[in-house]
């Protein structure tokens, strides 16, 4: 049996782990608007920083809290169905089924706003808008890249806002973030021809800044600006190997803990809201997310130091437009469309980061059951289409192909209580 030298083994591990342990998620780049705020599902994320129509503005734009005049609670849930089958092509030499990451996922959201006089307001929110879990199965053709991955980053965010004057408010929050990373995959042993496996998991804590401005030139017009700061999750734990030869297991043990630094990137959203008349309103937004920084990962082992690796991600851009129609005094109907640009070219897209251009179509409603309680629900479809991936190689063979007809469905439901 051929045993790799220490340096060759180290290099091979670093190259492989770049793809094996890269986190999985979706959204504008990787942010998931739908999970941050169930109310944004109805407008497909359009105008999210300018609506400020309920307590969910704590996260969407903290400056909007000055518009909430009585204590208010927002609570809801968003569910997700992902359709994402993989089709291998003739260049694939690994045996096994093509694989399918279609699955159901879900998350909850909570926000509370408490006004302090005419000008000040404080609030708190809980959300998990960054991350997703994916599972391909143990036997699919890409098993030497990944079989299951998790990245979740639930947040609790205390927030404060201040109305500077009649038309200008500012707000800021500190999103206290707990990150959890889990990755599993198969390892081919050329000596025996059998598959072993690896797994890795760790948690970390980080703080992300959330800053907002709300400009209201008149009672019918709002311009909202929301900036999220960059933060970093630092994962540092040993990687476990199972069913592999003792020399390989000892080689990994000698390298020490696997250190992975993942950046949650900065982003900027500028949104507008205009009340055309008593029945109709229009919303819009543009945004930018710094995913090129996310692509420059820091990864290494405690015994060898950190290496900078670039998975060639690029910045993502958001454009959205939507509307609202007041059907009657109790029922408000929302609708919207948004586009988020892809963070990978087809030639650079890793097999376990299958993301492309995202087209969102949403609609929803809110209904005032009485003056102190409103119920809302929404549905959104997100389309990505066919996503070719960059061919990848391992000791077990080559994998090439595309994810076909990738799409999501997001239903959401929520309630708003006023006190």
N, C-alpha and C positions, 0 to 999 in steps of 0.2 A: 504493500500500500504506500502510495506516495504521500509524504507529509510535507506541507508547505513550510518554508522557513518563517521565522518570526516576522521579518519585515514584509515578506510577500503575503503572509496571512493577514497582517494588520492592514495592508493596502486593500486586499480583497474584501475584508470585512467592512471597511469604511465605504468602499464603492457600493457594495450591496446594500448596506444599511441606509444609504441615501434614499433608495426607493422603498426598502422594506418597511421603514419606520416613519415615512412621511405621513402627516395627519390627513384625514379625510373630512371634507366639509363642503358646503355649497352656500351660495348667496351671491351678492355682488362681489365676485372673487370667492371668498369663503364666509362672509357675513350673511346671516339668515335673518332678513327683516321680519319674516313671518313669525319666527320664534321669539324675537324681541318684543313684539307687540301684536297681539291678535287683531287689533283694530286696523292695522295697516294692511291686512290681507285683502280687505274690501276695495282698496285703491291701488293694489299691487305695489305698495311702497311709495306711490307718487305723493308728493307734498308732505312727507312724514314730519319734517321739522317745522312746518308752519301751521298744522291743524290745531293743536293745543285745545282740543274740544273736550278733553276729559283728563283724568289723572295719569293716563299712560304717557303724557308729555314729560313726566319725570325723566324717562330715558330718551324719548324721541327728541326732545329739546327742553332742557331744564328751565330755560328762561320762560317758557310758556306756562310755568306754574303760577305766575302772577295773574293769569286770566281766571284761575279757579278761585271762586269767591267764598265757598264753604268747604269744610272738610269732606274729602271724597276718596273712595276706594275703587280701584279698578282691579278685577281679577278675571283671568280667562285661560284658555288652553288652545293650542294649535297642534293639529295632527298632520302627519305627512305620509304620503305613499309615493315611493320612488320606483319607477320602471326603468331598469338599466341592464339589459342583457348584453353579454359580451360575445362577439362572433370572431373566432380566430380565422386566420387566412392560411394560405398554402405554405407560408414561411415558418409556421409554427412546427416545432419538432418535439415539444413536450406532449406526452400522452395525457388523456383525460378529457372530461366534458368542458365546454366553453365557459360555463360559469354565469352567474346571474346575481346581481346585488339588489334586486327588487326587494323592498321591505317596507315595513310600517314603523314610524318613529313619532314621538310626540314630546311636548314640553309645556310647562305652565308659565304664567306671568302674573305678577302682582305689583301694584303701585298704590301709594297713599300720598296725598297732598294735604297739608295743613296750613291755611293762611295765617299769617301773623300781622294783623292790622291791614292797612290799605296797600302797603308797598312790599312787604316781605312775605315769603312763603318757604316752608321746608317740606321735604318729601323723602320717600324711600321707595326703591323699586327692587324687584328680584326678577332675573331673566337669565336665559342661556342662549345667546344668539350666535355663538361661535362654536361650530363643531357638529359632528354627526357620527353615527356608528355605521359601519359597512361590514358585511360578511359574505364572502364568496363561496365558502365551503372548502373542505380539506383536500379535495381531489381535482379541482379545476386546473386548467392549463397554466394559470398564473400563480399557482400555489407557492412557487419558489420566490415570488415577489411579496405576496401577502395572502392570508386566508381570512383574517379578521382584524379590523382596526377601529379604535375609538379615540376621539378627541372631544371632550366636553369641557366647558369652562363656565359653570354657573357663577352668577355675580349677585352681590347685594350692594346697592348703591345709595348711600345717603346724599342728599342734594339740598342746595339752598338757592333761592332766586330773589332778585331785588328789582323793583320797578324804579328806574332812574327818573323818569318823567312820564307824561301821558302817552308817549309813543315809543318808548325804548325801555326794554328790560334785559337783564343779564342773568345768567344762571350757571352753576357749576356743580359737578358731582364727582365723587371718587368711587369707581366701581371696584369693589373688593372681589377679586377673582380667584377661584380655586380651579386649577387646571388638572385634568386627569388624562393621561395618555396610556393607551394599551395597544399592542401590536402583536400579531401572531403570524407565523408562516411555516412552510416546510423547508427542509434542508436536504439536498441530494448528496448522498455519500457515494462517490465514484468507486470506492473500494468494494462496497457490498452491493451497490445498485439499489439500496433501500432508501426510504425517506425517513429522516428524523424531523424534529421540529424545534422552533425557537419561540419564546414569548418574552415580552418586555412590558413593564407597567411602572408608572410612578405618578406622583402628584406634586404640584407646586403652587405657590401663592404669588399673586402679582396685583398691582393696582393700575387701573386705566382711568385717565382723566376724561371727563365728559363736560364740554363747555358749550354754552348756547347763548345766542342773541335773538331777541324778538323785536322786530321793527313794525310798528302799526301806524302808518301815516294817516289813516282814517279808520272808521269803525268797520269798513267793508274789506280792508286790505291788510294782509299780514305777510311779512317776509321773515322766515326763520333760517338761522344758520346754526348748524351743529358740527362741532369738531371733536373727534375722538383721538386721543393721543396714542402713540405707540407704547406698547409694553411688551415684556418678554417673559415667557414661561421657561424655566430651566429645569429640565428633567435629568435626574442623576441616579441611576440604579444599575444593578447588574442584569445582564441578559442571560436567560436560562435556556440551556439546550437539553433536548431529550432525544434518546434513541440514536445518538451519533457516536462515532468512535471516541475512545477516551482521549486520544491525542488532540482531536479537534476541541473537545470540551475543555481540556486543560489549557489549550492555546487561548481560548476566549477568557478563561478565568485569569490567566496571566495579564491580559490586557486591562483588567480592572473594570470599574463601573463604566457603563455607556452613558455619555453626557450628550444631551440633545437640547439645544436652545431654539425655541420656536417663537417667532415674533407675531404678536397680534398687532396688525399695522395701523398706522394713523389713517384717518379718513375725514373727508369734508363733504357736507351735504348742505346745499342752498335750496330752499323751498319757498314756494309762494302759494297764497290762498287769496281768492277774490270772490266776494259775495256779489254776484251779478244783479240779483233781485231777491225778493223774499223766498223764492222757490229754488233758484239755481245758484251753484257755486262751482268754481273751477280751481283745480290744484295742479301744481307742477313742481318738478325738482330736477336738479342736476347734481352729480356727485363724483368724487374721486376717491380711490382707495389705493394705498401704497403697497400693492402685492409684490412688486419687484423686490422690496426689502424682505418680505416673507420668503421669497425664493432663495435668498442668500443665507442658507442655514449654517449654524455652527454645530458641528458634530464631531465627536472623538471619544477617546477612552482616557480614563484617569491616569494611566501609566504612560500615555504617549502625547498628551496635550490635545488641543482643539484644532480642528481644520475647518476652513471656510469652504462650503460647497454651494454651488449655484445650480438650481434646477430650472433656471431660465424662465422664471415667472415674470409677468409684466403687469403694470398697473391696470386697474379696471376702472371703467367709467360708467356712470349711471345717468339715465334720462327717463323721466316719468311724466305722465299727464293723466289727470283724472277729473272726476266731477262728483257733485252731490246734488240730489233732488229731494226737496221737502215734499213728500207725497201728501201729507196732511200734518196737523199739529203734533202728532205723535210719531210718525214714521218717516225716517230719513234713509234714502237709498244712496249707496256709494258705488262707484265703478272706476276702473283705472287700467292703464297699461304702462309697463316700464320695460326698459332694455338695459341689461348690464353686459358689458363687453367681456370677452374671454380673457383669462389670465395666462393661457398657453397657446402658442401656435400649434398646429397639428403635428408638426415634426418634433416638438419638444414635450408633448403632453405625456406624463408618466402613466403607466397602466393602472396605477392605483390612485390617480388624481384626475379622474375623467370629468373635466369641466370645460364648457365652451361658452359661446354667447347664450345669454339667458333672456327669454321673452316671457314676460309675466302678464297674465290677464286675470283681473279680479273683480268681484262684485260682492256686495253685502248690504246689511241694513242695521239700523238701531231702532228700537221701539220703546217709547216711554210708557211703562206699565203704570206708573204714577209719578208724581213730581220728585220722589226721592229714589226711584229705581228705574234703570234703563237696561234692557237686554239687547245684545247684539250678536250677529253671526255673519260669517263671510266664507267665500270659497274662491280659491285661486288656482289656476293652472299655469305651470311653468314649463316651457318647451326648450330643449337644447338640441334635439335631432341626433344625427350620426356624428360620433366623436372618434376619429382615428387616434391611435396611441403610438408613441414612440416604441419601436421594437426593443425588447429587453432580453438579456441573456443571463444564464446561470449555468452551474455545473450540470444541471438537469436538462438543459436545452434552451431553445429560443422560443419566444412568444411574440406574436404580431397579430394585429387585427383592429377591431373597432367596437365601441359600444353603440348599439343601434337603437334609434328612436327613444332617446332618453327624455323622460318627462316626469314631472312631479304633480301631485294634487295636494293642496293645503286647505282643509276645512278648519274653521275656528269658531269658537263661541266664547262670549264674555259677558260680564255684568258690571254695572256701575252703580255704586251706592253713594248717596249724598246725605250728610248729617247736619 
